[in-house]
């Protein structure tokens, strides 16, 4: 028996859509995908992937994004691909190497209430210390405080970005291959709803999708260690 020497096979978007139709009992396994079903299936798949990003920040949709600072400007817009900003940022001086800075200082994230309570929003500094992620507008913005005075410095942030579009059926999705099973079962469930399949069939597909979702989420999150800490008051505690 010969073992394959390659590990690069991935299902295309249309292969996922076709398999979902078959899983839902809407196409025989020998039938292909016509244009109407393909278009509808890809539309539904797009909504599933968009909603998936509300489940958490999978590693493949998180990247580093740099913003070049300008003197006197505190509001900086990210590209339309950015959904949110995650955690603290990092400030790199204009005189340092952005790829391997000798010294990068943190830009701590603040919430809306903290921004609202700042006594002097006009304060200036060569090194902004905090930022607020404003998501009200179409584009996500980072509002820096104090206002930077050093033109050319780089504020580097971890950002959550949209997954690529799935309107081209010959492409693959930007998810680890393990997600194909979840996408197939969840899409099959959505298709079964639109085609009036029985409640038993829909529940079977939904349970299968939810089971696979939990497996995939555990795999796609960052694999870093965690430590549990217990804090409790004593007779010597002030609070």
ROSE-4610 file (N, C-alpha, C; in Angstrom, 1 decimal, always signed):
// ROSE-4610
residu = [X/X/X/X/X/X/X/X/X/X/X/X/X/X/X/X/X/X/X/X/X/X/X/X/X/X/X/X/X/X/X/X/X/X/X/X/X/X/X/X/X/X/X/X/X/X/X/X/X/X/X/X/X/X/X/X/X/X/X/X/X/X/X/X/X/X/X/X/X/X/X/X/X/X/X/X/X/X/X/X/X/X/X/X/X/X/X/X/X/X/X/X/X/X/X/X/X/X/X/X/X/X/X/X/X/X/X/X/X/X/X/X/X/X/X/X/X/X/X/X/X/X/X/X/X/X/X/X/X/X/X/X/X/X/X/X/X/X/X/X/X/X/X/X/X/X/X/X/X/X/X/X/X/X/X/X/X/X/X/X/X/X/X/X/X/X/X/X/X/X/X/X/X/X/X/X/X/X/X/X/X/X/X/X/X/X/X/X/X/X/X/X/X/X/X/X/X/X/X/X/X/X/X/X/X/X/X/X/X/X/X/X/X/X/X/X/X/X/X/X/X/X/X/X/X/X/X/X/X/X/X/X/X/X/X/X/X/X/X/X/X/X/X/X/X/X/X/X/X/X/X/X/X/X/X/X/X/X/X/X/X/X/X/X/X/X/X/X/X/X/X/X/X/X/X/X/X/X/X/X/X/X/X/X/X/X/X/X/X/X/X/X/X/X/X/X/X/X/X/X/X/X/X/X/X/X/X/X/X/X/X/X/X/X/X/X/X/X/X/X/X/X/X/X/X/X/X/X/X/X/X/X/X/X/X/X/X/X/X/X/X/X/X/X/X/X/X/X/X/X/X/X/X/X/X/X/X/X/X/X/X/X/X/X/X/X/X/X/X/X/X/X/X/X/X/X/X/X/X/X/X/X/X/X/X/X/X/X/X/X/X/X/X/X/X/X/X/X/X/X/X/X/X/X/X/X/X/X/X/X/X/X/X/X/X/X/X/X/X/X/X/X/X/X/X/X/X/X/X/X/X/X/X/X/X/X/X/X/X/X/X/X/X/X/X/X/X/X/X/X/X/X/X/X/X/X/X/X/X/X/X/X/X/X/X/X/X/X/X/X/X/X/X/X/X/X/X/X/X/X/X/X/X/X/X/X/X/X/X/X/X/X/X/X/X/X/X/X/X/X/X/X/X/X/X/X/X/X/X/X/X/X/X/X/X/X/X/X/X/X/X/X/X/X/X/X/X/X/X/X/X/X/X/X/X/X/X/X/X/X/X/X/X/X/X/X/X/X/X/X/X/X/X/X/X/X/X/X/X/X/X/X/X/X/X/X/X/X/X/X/X/X/X/X/X/X/X/X/X/X/X/X/X/X/X/X/X/X/X/X/X/X/X/X/X/X/X/X/X/X/X/X/X/X/X/X/X/X/X/X/X/X/X/X/X/X/X/X/X/X/X/X/X/X/X/X/X/X/X/X/X/X/X/X/X/X/X/X/X/X/X/X/X/X/X/X/X/X/X/X/X/X/X/X/X/X/X/X/X/X/X/X/X/X/X/X/X/X/X/X/X/X/X/X/X/X/X/X/X/X/X/X/X/X/X/X/X/X/X/X/X/X/X/X/X/X/X/X/X/X/X/X/X/X/X/X/X/X/X/X/X/X/X/X/X/X/X]
num = [1/1/1/2/2/2/3/3/3/4/4/4/5/5/5/6/6/6/7/7/7/8/8/8/9/9/9/10/10/10/11/11/11/12/12/12/13/13/13/14/14/14/15/15/15/16/16/16/17/17/17/18/18/18/19/19/19/20/20/20/21/21/21/22/22/22/23/23/23/24/24/24/25/25/25/26/26/26/27/27/27/28/28/28/29/29/29/30/30/30/31/31/31/32/32/32/33/33/33/34/34/34/35/35/35/36/36/36/37/37/37/38/38/38/39/39/39/40/40/40/41/41/41/42/42/42/43/43/43/44/44/44/45/45/45/46/46/46/47/47/47/48/48/48/49/49/49/50/50/50/51/51/51/52/52/52/53/53/53/54/54/54/55/55/55/56/56/56/57/57/57/58/58/58/59/59/59/60/60/60/61/61/61/62/62/62/63/63/63/64/64/64/65/65/65/66/66/66/67/67/67/68/68/68/69/69/69/70/70/70/71/71/71/72/72/72/73/73/73/74/74/74/75/75/75/76/76/76/77/77/77/78/78/78/79/79/79/80/80/80/81/81/81/82/82/82/83/83/83/84/84/84/85/85/85/86/86/86/87/87/87/88/88/88/89/89/89/90/90/90/91/91/91/92/92/92/93/93/93/94/94/94/95/95/95/96/96/96/97/97/97/98/98/98/99/99/99/100/100/100/101/101/101/102/102/102/103/103/103/104/104/104/105/105/105/106/106/106/107/107/107/108/108/108/109/109/109/110/110/110/111/111/111/112/112/112/113/113/113/114/114/114/115/115/115/116/116/116/117/117/117/118/118/118/119/119/119/120/120/120/121/121/121/122/122/122/123/123/123/124/124/124/125/125/125/126/126/126/127/127/127/128/128/128/129/129/129/130/130/130/131/131/131/132/132/132/133/133/133/134/134/134/135/135/135/136/136/136/137/137/137/138/138/138/139/139/139/140/140/140/141/141/141/142/142/142/143/143/143/144/144/144/145/145/145/146/146/146/147/147/147/148/148/148/149/149/149/150/150/150/151/151/151/152/152/152/153/153/153/154/154/154/155/155/155/156/156/156/157/157/157/158/158/158/159/159/159/160/160/160/161/161/161/162/162/162/163/163/163/164/164/164/165/165/165/166/166/166/167/167/167/168/168/168/169/169/169/170/170/170/171/171/171/172/172/172/173/173/173/174/174/174/175/175/175/176/176/176/177/177/177/178/178/178/179/179/179/180/180/180/181/181/181/182/182/182/183/183/183/184/184/184/185/185/185/186/186/186/187/187/187/188/188/188/189/189/189/190/190/190/191/191/191/192/192/192/193/193/193/194/194/194/195/195/195/196/196/196/197/197/197/198/198/198/199/199/199/200/200/200/201/201/201/202/202/202/203/203/203/204/204/204/205/205/205/206/206/206/207/207/207/208/208/208/209/209/209/210/210/210/211/211/211/212/212/212/213/213/213/214/214/214/215/215/215/216/216/216/217/217/217/218/218/218/219/219/219/220/220/220/221/221/221/222/222/222/223/223/223/224/224/224/225/225/225/226/226/226/227/227/227/228/228/228/229/229/229/230/230/230/231/231/231/232/232/232/233/233/233/234/234/234/235/235/235/236/236/236/237/237/237/238/238/238/239/239/239]
x = [+0.8/+0.0/+0.9/+0.6/+1.4/+0.7/+1.5/+1.0/+1.3/+0.3/+0.5/+1.6/+2.3/+3.5/+3.1/+1.9/+1.5/+0.5/+0.4/-0.6/-1.3/-1.4/-1.9/-3.4/-4.1/-5.4/-6.4/-7.2/-8.2/-9.5/-10.6/-11.9/-12.0/-12.5/-12.8/-14.2/-14.5/-15.8/-16.9/-16.9/-18.0/-18.0/-16.9/-17.0/-17.6/-17.4/-18.1/-19.6/-19.9/-21.4/-22.0/-21.4/-22.0/-22.2/-21.2/-21.3/-22.4/-22.6/-23.6/-25.0/-25.2/-26.5/-26.7/-25.7/-25.9/-26.1/-25.4/-25.6/-27.0/-27.6/-29.0/-30.0/-29.6/-30.5/-31.2/-30.6/-31.2/-30.6/-29.5/-28.9/-28.4/-28.6/-28.0/-26.5/-25.8/-24.3/-23.7/-24.5/-24.0/-24.3/-25.1/-25.5/-24.5/-24.4/-23.5/-24.2/-23.5/-24.0/-24.3/-25.6/-25.9/-25.7/-25.9/-25.5/-26.4/-27.7/-28.6/-28.3/-28.1/-27.8/-26.4/-25.5/-24.2/-24.2/-24.9/-24.9/-25.6/-26.7/-27.4/-26.6/-25.9/-25.1/-23.9/-23.3/-22.2/-22.6/-23.8/-24.4/-24.6/-25.2/-25.4/-24.1/-23.1/-21.8/-21.1/-21.3/-20.7/-21.3/-22.6/-23.2/-22.7/-22.5/-22.0/-20.6/-19.7/-18.4/-18.3/-19.2/-19.3/-19.7/-20.7/-21.2/-20.2/-19.4/-18.4/-17.4/-17.2/-16.2/-16.7/-18.0/-18.6/-18.3/-17.9/-17.6/-16.3/-15.5/-14.1/-13.1/-11.9/-10.8/-9.9/-10.3/-9.4/-8.1/-7.0/-5.7/-5.6/-6.3/-6.2/-6.9/-7.6/-8.2/-7.6/-6.5/-5.8/-4.4/-4.1/-2.8/-2.3/-1.1/-0.6/-0.8/-1.3/-1.5/-0.8/+0.0/+0.8/+0.0/+0.1/-0.4/+0.8/+1.0/+2.1/+1.5/+2.1/+1.6/+2.0/+1.1/+1.4/+1.2/+2.0/+2.0/+0.6/+0.0/-1.2/-2.5/-2.3/-3.5/-3.7/-4.9/-5.1/-6.1/-6.8/-7.7/-7.1/-7.0/-6.4/-7.3/-7.6/-8.6/-7.8/-8.4/-7.8/-8.5/-8.0/-8.7/-10.0/-10.8/-12.2/-12.2/-11.0/-10.9/-10.9/-10.6/-10.5/-11.8/-12.1/-13.3/-13.2/-12.0/-11.8/-10.3/-10.0/-8.6/-8.6/-7.5/-7.4/-6.3/-6.6/-5.5/-4.8/-3.6/-2.7/-1.9/-1.6/-0.8/+0.7/+1.5/+3.0/+3.4/+4.2/+4.7/+6.2/+6.5/+7.8/+8.3/+9.4/+9.9/+10.2/+10.1/+10.4/+11.9/+12.7/+14.2/+14.6/+13.6/+13.9/+13.6/+14.0/+13.7/+12.4/+11.4/+10.0/+10.0/+10.9/+10.9/+11.5/+12.5/+13.1/+13.5/+12.5/+12.8/+13.6/+14.5/+15.3/+14.5/+13.5/+12.6/+11.2/+10.2/+8.8/+8.1/+7.3/+6.6/+5.1/+4.4/+3.0/+2.1/+1.0/-0.1/-1.3/-1.7/-2.7/-4.1/-4.9/-6.3/-7.2/-8.0/-9.0/-10.4/-11.4/-12.7/-13.4/-14.6/-15.3/-15.5/-15.8/-16.0/-14.7/-13.5/-12.2/-12.0/-12.2/-12.0/-12.9/-14.1/-15.1/-14.6/-13.9/-13.6/-12.2/-11.5/-10.2/-10.4/-9.6/-9.8/-9.3/-8.2/-7.6/-7.4/-8.3/-8.1/-7.2/-6.8/-5.8/-4.4/-4.2/-2.8/-2.0/-0.7/+0.2/+1.4/+2.0/+3.2/+3.9/+5.2/+5.9/+5.5/+5.0/+4.8/+3.4/+2.4/+1.0/+1.0/+0.3/+0.3/-1.0/-2.1/-3.3/-4.1/-5.0/-5.9/-7.2/-8.2/-9.6/-10.0/-10.5/-11.0/-12.4/-12.6/-13.9/-14.5/-15.6/-16.2/-17.6/-17.9/-19.2/-19.3/-18.2/-18.1/-17.9/-18.0/-17.8/-16.4/-15.4/-14.1/-13.7/-13.1/-12.6/-11.5/-11.5/-10.5/-9.8/-8.5/-7.8/-7.6/-8.1/-8.0/-6.9/-5.8/-4.6/-4.6/-4.1/-3.9/-2.7/-1.9/-2.0/-1.8/-2.1/-2.0/-0.5/-0.1/+1.3/+1.9/+3.1/+3.9/+5.0/+5.3/+6.4/+6.0/+6.1/+5.7/+6.6/+6.0/+6.7/+6.8/+6.5/+6.4/+5.3/+5.5/+4.5/+3.8/+2.5/+1.7/+1.2/+1.7/+1.4/+0.3/-0.8/-1.9/-2.2/-2.7/-3.3/-4.7/-5.1/-6.4/-7.1/-8.4/-9.2/-9.7/-9.5/-9.9/-11.0/-11.7/-12.7/-12.0/-12.6/-12.2/-12.5/-11.7/-11.9/-13.3/-13.7/-15.0/-15.0/-16.2/-16.4/-17.2/-17.3/-18.1/-17.5/-16.2/-15.5/-15.4/-16.2/-16.3/-15.1/-14.1/-12.9/-11.8/-12.1/-11.2/-11.4/-10.5/-10.7/-11.0/-11.6/-11.8/-10.5/-10.4/-9.2/-9.4/-9.7/-9.8/-9.0/-8.5/-7.9/-8.8/-8.2/-9.0/-10.0/-9.7/-10.6/-12.0/-12.0/-13.3/-14.3/-13.8/-14.6/-15.8/-15.6/-16.7/-17.8/-17.4/-18.4/-19.1/-18.4/-19.1/-20.1/-19.7/-20.6/-21.9/-21.7/-22.9/-23.8/-23.1/-23.9/-24.6/-23.9/-24.6/-25.7/-25.5/-26.5/-27.8/-27.6/-28.7/-29.4/-28.7/-29.3/-30.1/-29.5/-30.2/-31.4/-31.4/-32.5/-33.7/-33.3/-34.4/-35.1/-34.3/-34.9/-35.7/-35.4/-36.1/-37.1/-37.4/-38.5/-38.3/-37.0/-36.8/-37.4/-37.6/-38.2/-37.5/-38.2/-37.6/-36.6/-36.8/-35.8/-34.5/-34.6/-33.4/-32.7/-33.4/-32.8/-32.1/-32.7/-32.1/-30.8/-30.9/-29.7/-28.5/-28.8/-27.7/-27.2/-28.2/-27.8/-26.9/-27.3/-26.5/-25.1/-25.0/-23.7/-22.9/-23.5/-22.7/-22.2/-23.0/-22.6/-21.5/-21.5/-20.5/-19.2/-19.2/-18.0/-17.5/-18.4/-18.0/-17.1/-17.5/-16.8/-15.4/-15.3/-14.0/-13.1/-13.6/-12.8/-12.4/-13.3/-12.9/-11.8/-11.8/-10.7/-9.4/-9.4/-8.2/-7.7/-8.6/-8.2/-7.8/-8.1/-7.6/-6.1/-5.5/-4.1/-3.8/-2.7/-2.4/-1.3/-1.7/-0.7/-1.2/-0.2/-0.5/-1.3/-2.0/-2.8/-2.5/-2.6/-2.4/-3.5/-4.1/-5.2/-4.6/-5.1/-4.7/-5.9/-5.7/-6.7/-6.4/-7.3/-7.0/-8.1/-7.7/-8.7/-8.3/-9.2/-8.8/-8.4/-7.6/-7.1/-7.3/-6.9/-7.0/-6.0/-5.0/-4.0/-4.3/-5.3/-5.6/-6.3/-6.0/-6.6/-8.1/-8.4/-9.7/-10.3]
y = [-1.2/+0.0/+1.2/+2.2/+3.4/+4.5/+5.2/+6.4/+7.6/+8.5/+9.8/+10.6/+11.2/+12.0/+13.5/+13.9/+15.3/+15.5/+16.7/+17.1/+18.4/+18.7/+20.0/+20.0/+18.9/+18.8/+19.6/+20.5/+21.2/+21.2/+21.2/+21.3/+22.7/+22.9/+24.2/+24.6/+25.9/+26.4/+25.7/+25.4/+24.7/+23.3/+22.7/+21.3/+21.3/+22.3/+22.3/+22.5/+23.4/+23.7/+22.4/+21.8/+20.6/+19.5/+19.3/+18.2/+18.6/+19.9/+20.3/+20.0/+20.2/+19.9/+18.4/+17.6/+16.1/+15.7/+16.3/+16.0/+16.3/+17.4/+17.8/+16.9/+16.0/+15.2/+15.9/+17.0/+17.8/+17.5/+16.7/+16.3/+14.9/+14.0/+12.7/+12.8/+11.9/+12.0/+11.9/+11.5/+11.5/+12.7/+13.6/+14.9/+15.9/+16.9/+18.0/+19.2/+20.3/+21.6/+22.5/+22.9/+23.9/+25.3/+26.3/+27.7/+28.2/+27.9/+28.5/+28.0/+26.7/+26.1/+26.6/+26.7/+27.1/+28.5/+29.4/+30.8/+30.9/+30.2/+30.3/+29.7/+28.6/+28.0/+28.8/+29.5/+30.4/+31.6/+32.1/+33.2/+32.8/+31.6/+31.1/+30.8/+30.3/+30.0/+31.3/+32.4/+33.7/+34.1/+34.0/+34.4/+33.6/+32.3/+31.4/+31.8/+32.1/+32.5/+33.8/+34.8/+36.1/+35.9/+35.1/+34.9/+34.1/+33.3/+32.5/+33.5/+34.6/+35.6/+36.2/+36.0/+36.4/+35.4/+34.2/+33.1/+33.3/+34.2/+34.3/+34.7/+34.9/+35.3/+34.2/+33.4/+32.3/+32.9/+32.1/+32.6/+33.1/+32.5/+32.8/+34.2/+34.7/+36.0/+37.1/+36.9/+37.9/+38.2/+39.4/+39.8/+41.1/+41.5/+42.8/+43.9/+45.0/+46.1/+47.4/+48.0/+49.2/+50.5/+51.5/+52.8/+53.8/+54.6/+55.6/+56.9/+57.4/+58.5/+59.8/+60.8/+62.1/+63.1/+64.1/+65.1/+65.8/+65.8/+66.5/+65.7/+64.5/+63.6/+62.5/+62.4/+61.3/+60.2/+60.5/+59.5/+58.8/+57.5/+56.8/+55.6/+55.6/+54.6/+53.4/+52.2/+51.0/+50.7/+49.8/+49.4/+48.7/+48.6/+48.1/+46.6/+45.9/+44.5/+44.3/+45.3/+45.2/+45.2/+44.3/+44.2/+44.8/+44.5/+45.0/+45.0/+45.7/+45.8/+45.0/+44.2/+43.3/+43.6/+43.8/+44.0/+45.2/+45.3/+46.4/+46.6/+47.8/+48.0/+48.2/+48.5/+48.7/+49.9/+50.7/+52.0/+51.8/+52.0/+51.9/+53.3/+53.8/+55.1/+55.3/+56.5/+56.8/+56.5/+56.5/+56.3/+54.9/+54.0/+52.6/+51.8/+50.5/+49.6/+48.9/+49.2/+48.6/+47.1/+46.4/+45.0/+44.3/+45.0/+44.5/+45.6/+46.3/+47.5/+47.1/+48.0/+47.8/+48.1/+49.0/+49.3/+49.6/+48.8/+49.0/+49.2/+50.3/+50.5/+50.3/+49.8/+49.4/+50.6/+50.5/+51.4/+50.7/+51.0/+50.2/+50.6/+49.5/+49.8/+50.3/+51.3/+51.8/+51.6/+51.6/+51.5/+52.8/+52.8/+54.1/+55.0/+54.4/+55.1/+55.8/+55.1/+55.7/+56.9/+56.7/+57.9/+59.0/+58.8/+59.8/+60.6/+59.9/+60.6/+61.3/+61.2/+61.9/+63.4/+63.9/+65.3/+66.2/+65.9/+66.7/+65.9/+65.9/+65.1/+65.8/+67.0/+67.8/+67.6/+66.8/+66.5/+65.9/+66.3/+65.9/+65.2/+64.3/+63.6/+62.9/+62.8/+62.1/+60.6/+60.1/+58.6/+58.4/+58.3/+57.9/+56.7/+56.7/+55.7/+54.8/+55.3/+54.6/+54.8/+53.9/+54.1/+53.6/+54.1/+53.6/+53.1/+52.0/+51.4/+51.9/+52.8/+53.3/+52.5/+51.8/+51.0/+51.5/+52.8/+53.3/+53.6/+54.0/+54.4/+53.1/+53.3/+52.2/+51.6/+52.4/+51.9/+52.0/+50.9/+50.9/+52.0/+52.7/+53.7/+53.5/+53.9/+53.9/+55.4/+55.7/+57.1/+57.1/+57.8/+57.7/+58.9/+58.5/+59.5/+59.3/+60.3/+61.7/+61.8/+62.9/+63.1/+63.1/+62.3/+62.1/+63.4/+63.6/+64.8/+64.3/+63.0/+62.5/+61.9/+62.6/+62.1/+61.0/+59.9/+58.8/+57.6/+57.8/+56.6/+55.7/+54.4/+53.4/+52.8/+52.8/+52.2/+50.8/+49.7/+48.4/+47.8/+47.2/+46.7/+45.2/+44.4/+43.2/+43.4/+43.0/+43.3/+42.0/+42.0/+40.9/+41.3/+40.5/+40.9/+40.0/+40.4/+39.6/+38.5/+37.3/+36.3/+36.7/+36.2/+36.5/+36.1/+36.8/+36.4/+35.0/+34.4/+33.1/+33.0/+34.1/+34.2/+33.4/+33.1/+32.4/+30.9/+30.1/+28.7/+27.8/+28.3/+27.5/+27.8/+28.9/+29.2/+28.3/+28.4/+27.7/+28.7/+28.3/+29.2/+29.4/+30.6/+30.8/+30.3/+29.0/+28.4/+27.1/+26.6/+25.3/+24.3/+23.2/+22.2/+21.5/+21.5/+20.9/+21.5/+22.8/+23.5/+23.0/+22.3/+21.9/+21.1/+20.2/+19.4/+20.3/+21.3/+22.2/+23.0/+23.5/+24.3/+23.5/+22.2/+21.4/+21.1/+20.8/+20.4/+21.7/+22.8/+24.0/+24.5/+24.5/+24.9/+23.9/+22.6/+21.6/+22.0/+22.4/+22.7/+24.0/+25.0/+26.2/+25.8/+25.0/+24.6/+23.8/+22.9/+22.1/+23.0/+24.1/+25.1/+25.7/+26.1/+26.8/+25.8/+24.5/+23.6/+22.7/+23.1/+22.5/+21.0/+20.7/+19.3/+19.1/+17.8/+17.5/+18.1/+18.2/+18.7/+17.8/+16.5/+15.5/+15.7/+15.9/+16.0/+17.3/+18.4/+19.6/+19.5/+18.9/+18.8/+17.9/+16.9/+16.0/+16.8/+17.7/+18.5/+19.5/+20.1/+21.2/+20.6/+19.5/+18.9/+18.5/+18.0/+17.7/+18.9/+20.0/+21.2/+21.8/+21.8/+22.3/+21.5/+20.2/+19.3/+19.7/+19.8/+20.1/+21.5/+22.4/+23.8/+23.9/+23.2/+23.2/+22.5/+21.5/+20.9/+21.9/+22.5/+23.4/+24.7/+25.2/+26.4/+26.1/+24.9/+24.5/+24.4/+24.0/+23.8/+25.1/+26.1/+27.3/+28.4/+28.3/+29.4/+29.2/+30.3/+30.2/+29.1/+28.3/+27.2/+27.7/+28.5/+29.0/+28.5/+28.3/+27.8/+28.8/+28.4/+29.2/+28.8/+29.8/+29.5/+30.1/+29.3/+29.7/+30.4/+31.5/+32.3/+32.5/+32.3/+32.4/+33.6/+34.5/+35.7/+35.7/+35.9/+35.9/+36.9/+37.5/+38.4/+37.6/+38.3/+37.7/+38.8/+38.4/+39.4/+40.5/+40.3/+41.4/+42.2/+41.8/+42.6/+43.9/+44.9/+46.2/+46.2/+45.4/+45.4/+44.0]
z = [+0.0/+0.0/+0.0/-0.9/-1.0/-0.3/+0.6/+1.3/+0.5/+0.4/-0.3/+0.3/-0.6/-0.1/+0.0/-0.4/-0.3/+0.8/+1.3/+2.4/+2.1/+0.8/+0.4/-0.1/-0.1/-0.7/+0.3/-0.3/+0.4/-0.5/+0.1/-0.6/-1.1/-2.3/-2.8/-2.2/-2.4/-1.9/-2.6/-3.9/-4.5/-4.1/-3.7/-3.2/-1.9/-1.0/+0.3/+0.0/-0.9/-1.1/-1.7/-2.6/-3.2/-2.2/-1.3/-0.3/+0.7/+1.0/+1.9/+1.3/+0.1/-0.6/-0.5/-0.7/-0.6/+0.9/+1.8/+3.2/+3.7/+3.1/+3.5/+2.8/+1.9/+1.1/+0.0/-0.5/-1.5/-2.9/-2.9/-4.2/-4.0/-5.0/-5.0/-5.1/-4.5/-4.6/-6.0/-6.9/-8.3/-9.1/-8.5/-9.1/-8.9/-9.9/-9.7/-9.3/-9.2/-8.7/-9.9/-10.0/-11.1/-10.6/-11.5/-11.2/-10.1/-10.2/-9.2/-7.8/-7.6/-6.3/-5.9/-6.8/-6.4/-5.9/-6.6/-6.2/-4.8/-4.6/-3.3/-2.2/-2.5/-1.5/-1.0/-2.0/-1.7/-0.9/-1.2/-0.4/+1.1/+1.3/+2.6/+3.3/+2.6/+3.2/+3.7/+2.9/+3.3/+4.6/+4.8/+6.1/+7.2/+7.0/+8.0/+8.5/+7.5/+7.8/+8.5/+8.1/+8.8/+10.2/+10.5/+11.8/+12.7/+12.0/+12.7/+13.5/+12.9/+13.5/+14.8/+15.0/+16.3/+17.4/+17.0/+18.0/+18.7/+18.2/+18.8/+17.7/+18.1/+17.2/+16.9/+15.8/+15.4/+14.9/+15.0/+14.7/+13.2/+12.3/+10.9/+10.5/+11.5/+11.2/+12.0/+12.6/+13.5/+12.8/+12.7/+12.1/+12.8/+12.5/+13.0/+11.9/+12.4/+11.5/+12.0/+11.1/+11.5/+11.1/+11.9/+11.6/+11.8/+10.8/+10.8/+11.4/+12.5/+13.2/+12.6/+12.8/+12.3/+13.4/+13.5/+14.5/+14.6/+15.8/+16.0/+15.7/+15.2/+14.8/+15.8/+16.3/+17.3/+16.8/+15.7/+15.1/+13.9/+13.9/+12.8/+12.4/+11.1/+10.6/+10.0/+10.3/+9.7/+8.4/+7.6/+6.4/+6.6/+5.5/+5.7/+6.0/+5.9/+6.3/+7.8/+8.5/+10.0/+10.7/+11.5/+12.3/+13.7/+14.3/+15.7/+16.0/+17.0/+17.5/+18.8/+19.0/+20.1/+21.0/+22.3/+23.3/+23.2/+23.8/+23.8/+22.5/+22.1/+21.0/+21.4/+20.4/+20.6/+19.8/+20.5/+19.8/+19.5/+18.2/+17.7/+17.2/+17.7/+17.4/+15.9/+15.4/+14.0/+13.7/+14.8/+14.6/+14.8/+15.0/+15.3/+14.0/+14.0/+12.9/+13.2/+12.3/+12.6/+12.6/+11.9/+11.8/+13.0/+13.6/+14.8/+15.7/+16.3/+17.1/+18.4/+18.7/+20.0/+21.2/+21.0/+22.2/+21.7/+22.1/+21.8/+23.1/+23.2/+24.4/+24.2/+25.3/+25.1/+25.0/+24.2/+24.1/+24.7/+25.9/+26.6/+26.0/+25.9/+25.4/+26.6/+26.3/+27.2/+26.6/+27.5/+27.0/+26.8/+26.4/+26.0/+27.3/+28.4/+29.6/+30.0/+29.9/+30.2/+29.3/+28.0/+27.0/+27.4/+27.7/+28.1/+29.3/+30.2/+31.5/+31.5/+30.3/+30.3/+30.5/+31.4/+31.8/+30.7/+30.0/+29.0/+27.7/+26.8/+25.6/+24.6/+24.9/+24.1/+24.5/+25.5/+26.0/+24.9/+24.8/+23.8/+24.4/+23.6/+24.0/+22.8/+22.9/+21.8/+21.8/+22.9/+23.0/+23.6/+22.7/+23.2/+24.1/+25.2/+26.2/+26.1/+25.6/+25.6/+24.3/+24.0/+22.8/+23.1/+22.4/+22.4/+21.0/+20.9/+19.6/+19.3/+18.4/+18.0/+16.9/+17.1/+16.1/+15.6/+15.9/+15.5/+14.0/+13.4/+12.0/+11.2/+9.8/+8.9/+9.1/+9.3/+9.5/+11.0/+11.5/+12.9/+13.0/+14.1/+14.3/+15.7/+15.8/+17.0/+17.4/+18.6/+19.1/+20.1/+19.8/+20.7/+21.7/+22.9/+23.9/+24.7/+25.0/+24.5/+23.0/+22.4/+21.0/+20.6/+19.6/+19.3/+18.7/+19.0/+18.4/+17.6/+17.5/+16.8/+15.5/+14.4/+13.1/+12.6/+12.1/+11.6/+12.5/+13.8/+14.7/+14.2/+14.6/+14.2/+15.4/+15.3/+16.3/+15.7/+16.3/+15.8/+16.7/+16.0/+16.8/+16.3/+17.2/+16.7/+16.3/+15.1/+14.5/+14.1/+14.3/+13.7/+12.4/+11.4/+10.0/+9.4/+8.4/+7.8/+7.0/+7.0/+6.1/+4.6/+3.7/+2.3/+1.8/+0.7/+0.1/-0.4/-0.5/-1.0/-2.2/-3.0/-4.2/-5.4/-5.3/-6.4/-5.9/-6.5/-6.1/-6.2/-7.1/-7.3/-6.2/-5.4/-4.4/-3.2/-2.2/-0.9/+0.2/+1.3/+2.4/+3.2/+3.9/+4.7/+6.1/+6.2/+7.5/+7.4/+8.6/+8.6/+8.0/+7.4/+6.7/+7.7/+9.0/+9.9/+9.9/+9.5/+9.5/+8.4/+7.4/+6.3/+6.8/+7.7/+8.2/+8.9/+9.7/+10.3/+9.2/+8.2/+7.2/+6.4/+6.1/+5.4/+6.2/+7.5/+8.3/+8.6/+8.8/+9.1/+7.9/+6.7/+5.5/+5.1/+5.3/+5.1/+5.9/+7.2/+8.0/+7.5/+7.0/+6.5/+5.2/+4.4/+3.1/+3.4/+4.4/+4.8/+5.3/+6.0/+6.4/+5.2/+4.2/+3.0/+2.2/+2.2/+1.4/+2.1/+3.3/+4.1/+4.4/+4.7/+5.2/+6.5/+6.9/+8.2/+9.4/+10.5/+11.7/+12.2/+12.1/+12.5/+11.7/+10.4/+9.6/+10.0/+10.2/+10.6/+11.9/+12.9/+14.2/+14.1/+13.3/+13.1/+12.6/+11.6/+11.0/+11.9/+12.7/+13.6/+14.7/+15.3/+16.3/+15.8/+14.6/+14.0/+13.8/+13.4/+13.2/+14.5/+15.5/+16.8/+17.4/+17.3/+17.8/+17.1/+15.8/+15.0/+15.3/+15.5/+15.9/+17.1/+18.1/+19.4/+19.2/+18.4/+18.1/+17.4/+16.4/+15.6/+16.4/+17.2/+18.0/+18.9/+19.5/+20.4/+19.7/+18.4/+17.6/+17.1/+16.8/+16.0/+16.9/+18.2/+19.1/+19.4/+19.9/+20.2/+21.2/+20.9/+21.8/+22.8/+23.7/+24.7/+26.1/+27.0/+28.3/+29.1/+30.1/+31.0/+32.5/+33.4/+34.8/+35.6/+36.5/+37.3/+38.6/+38.9/+40.1/+41.0/+42.3/+43.4/+44.2/+44.4/+45.2/+46.3/+47.5/+48.6/+49.7/+50.4/+51.5/+52.7/+53.6/+54.8/+55.9/+57.1/+58.2/+58.1/+57.2/+57.0/+55.7/+55.0/+53.8/+54.1/+53.3/+53.5/+52.9/+51.9/+51.3/+51.3]
